[in-house]
Amino acid sequence: MGKNIIELKNISKKYFENSVLSNLELTIAPGMITSVIGPNGCGKTTLFKLILGITDHDNGTVNKLSNDDIGFMLDDCRPYDRLTLFQNLTALSKLSKIPASRKTINEIISITFCEKIKNKPFRTLSSGQQKKALFALTLINDPKLLILDEPLNSLDLKERIDMISTIRYLKESRNKTIIISSHDLSSLYELCDLFCFLKDGKIIHITEKKEMDTEILSRLYLEIYK
């Protein structure tokens, strides 16, 4: 695999007769924030689950880091509803190769701006607070790669600012590699180094941040998905 974090080659995936991914190619270099862009139903979540090994691919090859080095945030992966964030972090830590100390758990809570919700049962949190808690849980094994599926959805303005601030901090100060999907193109532009457009089961266009601004990104989206 060389220096790349992920290499996907000729990946195809069908659900019954419905082709979701078709001969998809994607390479993720370390230390970058890469966005996977596309409308609902275009295959973004399926792509992420293939990388994680949650879903099998029909054809192609997946070269990647060990799952021990990956933190992920997917809507259908939920913590214990009756436990608090602190309790969930502690329980999840005990399942990892190197359990986190109480100091590390408190640091995760701090950098994700979750101090006010850390002692509340997950099921009592608002949808935005649950997003922040799920994000905190992705960091418990100090992963090299983060996969974030719609992390900005359901957030109010303050929560969105907090999330963006944490993602930027993880890249710039912790040297994390991050793959993210979102419909919030302005936030993606603010965060990402690389933009990958997914359509008809393929990555049909890749562009770097230096090649565009927010207006160009929005126009490109409308042109691709018209």
PyMOL commands that set and color helices and strands:
alter all, ss='L'
color gray80, all
select helices_A, chain A and resi 44-52+67-69+85-94+102-111+115-117+122-124+127-137+157-172+185-191+209-211+214-224
alter helices_A, ss='H'
color red, helices_A
select strands_A, chain A and resi 6-15+18-28+33-37+59-64+70-73+145-149+177-181+194-199+202-208
alter strands_A, ss='S'
color yellow, strands_A
deselect
rebuild
show_as cartoon
